[in-house]
Amino acid sequence: MKRMSLPALAAASILLLNAETRLGQPMTIRQPLSVDQVVTSADSAVGTTIQVKGRVTEVCQMAGCWMQLAGTGSNAVRIKANDGDIVFPQSAVGKTAIAEGKLQKIELTREQAVARAKHEADERGIRFSPASVKAGITFYQIEGTGALVLE
C-alpha cells in the first residue's frame, strides 16, 4: 500500500470537503436563477427548462421524490422528480442545491388541495384537518431532471 504525503493528504481532504452530489441527468444550463427570481417571473417561465439555486429546507420523507429550495422570506420552489428517476437524499437538508427541469404551474381545486395536504401531513407524521384548507391553490414546481447538492 502506497503512503500519501502530508500535502497530498491535505489536498485530498479539501477535495472531499468540496464534494458535490450529482443526481439525475447532467444539467445543461450554465447559470442558475435564484429562488426569488423564479418566484417573481414564474408565469412567464412556465413550460420552459430552468435552473434554480437555493438552500434545501425539506426533502420527501417517504421516497426522496422532491426537495424544497428556499429563497428569501416565504419564497420557495419545489423540485419534483418522477419516482425513482432522482432520489433526493435527506442529508441535503440545510445544504445548497442547484436543480434543473421544466417549470410547471399547478392549479388544484379545494378537494385536490385537501388530498395533497393530507398526503404531505402523512409523510411528515403530523395531524391534518381538512377544514384547514379553505380553497383551491395554485403553485409552481419544477419537474426535476437533474440536480447538484453542494457539500
Buried (B, 14 or more C-beta within 10 A) or exposed (E): EEEEEEEEEEEEEEEEEEEEBEBBBEBEEEEBBBBBBBBEEBEEBEEEBBBBBBBBEBBBEEEBBBBBBBBEEEBBBBBBBEEEBBBBBEEBBEEBBBBBBBBBEEEBEEEBBBBBBBEBBEBEEEEBEEEEBEEEBEBBBBBBBBBBBBE
